[in-house]
Amino acid sequence: MISFKQLPLEAKAAVAAGVVFFSMMLSRSYLAEKLDLRMRHWVLRLQMALFANTLMLMGSLHVWRSTVTMFTRSSAASSLCFMLWKIAVFMFLALAHSSFFTLLFLVAEEPYFFSLAAYTCLGAYIILIFFLFTLGSVEQAYKFLVGRSAKAGTGNKNRTAMKPVLAVMLTLVLTVVGLLNASQPPTVNSVEIPVHKLPPTMTNLKVVLLSDIHLGPTVGKTKLAMIVRMVKALKPDITVIVGDLTDAEAEIIRPAVEPLGELDSPLGTYFVTGNHEYYTSDVSNWFELLKSFNIQPLHNENVKIVSPKSTDDWFCLAGVDDIEADVLRYSGHGMDLKKALRGCSSEHAIVLLAHQPIAAKWALQERPDINLILSGHTHGGQIFPLNAGAYLLNPFFVGLYKVGQNTFVYVSPGTMYFGIPMRLGSRAEITEIILHS
């Protein structure tokens, strides 16, 4: 039987990741009764950071071997340039690994440079791993097609050496493009949606949809103030924020939230939780903070949006808690559609705010009379190559979907970004939705 010491480093990293994951599962049940809510979720977030790092360790070993180890026998291995390259690769990997811990220790009114650098390296790390894997697969396919009879020669060695060089070059180019794309203001996307049973007096009602702002280690007050200015310029009747506003506790990041107090939509500003609100373990304090800015959380509840032209005309605006609250066993929270739609009958139009597209799917299975659901969460994948995974994992990915005869689902690609200050294959968006009867 092979001992742990005899296992390759990648296998040891996989075992470590399994141990951390198992400890997370135990914590959800055992620590639930032992620790208060905030401490329990802080421990969980620390475990998640450790789990991500142990998984990344397998990729980091592959990066090191592909970009450093394989060149140690070359004539340039003893040169100063190669030594500097080794230091650069090591610093790159160290920064990428440290990114998850900035959520715990480096959050303030404006992002720290270290956090921006760490998350940029994380984004580049994901792209680099993808290209190393893809080019390696192409190389193996080529060898298979050429046949085993082909002898290894100088040409084969050159092709092997070119693989990491090409991967690094592609990663550098896409990282710069992604940073430039994410640094631009969100695009304003105007969408017209017919809403069944919307009163004629409320046609052309304007709803501005925000989602996935992710105030935290790489998004601060300056970015939020820009978003608020853009929203006010659109002069919406209603503003809705469909989750993942923050990645930090309310007290820590309160100064960065102040621009939200300038939102002044005449029919109100509303908020529902996303999964990241529950990762902060501070939802109650966030609710109180948002209320102080005249933003109403819809905690499995609804409000009547009354027409400015006739008090007899209205539609039901409802919001549900994010489904992650159930997974985390967050006391007093969890998606409860029956409670959220209490008093909302099919005689009036129903608009639902639900952070995750999978929650939108579940809601329509239970209440097909919902006319419009507004969601976020997917970020449009945010960066290549994560786009494909986000597409496959969500029943609705990005944009407008028609479900049945009288129902629409709109999924925002996000107003900012989570952590990694990059966008590849997606674009941050503020959505201007014009409702029609």
Buried (B, 14 or more C-beta within 10 A) or exposed (E): EEEEEEEEBBEBBBEBBEEBBEBBEEBBEEBEEEBEBEEBBBBBBBBBBBBBBBBBBBBBBBBBBBBBEBBEEEEEEEEEEBEEBBEEBEEBBEBBBBBBBBBEEBBBBEBBEBBBBBBBBBBBBBBBBBBBBBBBEEBEEEBEEEEEEEEEEEEBEEEBEEBBEEBBEBBEEBBEBBBEBBEEEBEBBEBEBBBBBBBEBBBEBBBBBBBBBBBBBBBBBEBBBBBBEBBBEBEBBBBBBBBBBBBBBBEBBBEBBBBBEEBBBEBBBBBBBBBBBBBBBBBBBBBEBBEEBEBBBBBBBBBEBBBEEEEEBBBBBBBBBBBBBBEBBBEEBBBBBEBBBEEBEBEBBBBBBBBBBBBBBBBBEEBEBBBBBBBBBBBBBBBBBBBEEBEEEBBBBBBBBEBEEBBBBBBBBBBBBBBBBBBBBBBBBBBBBBBEB
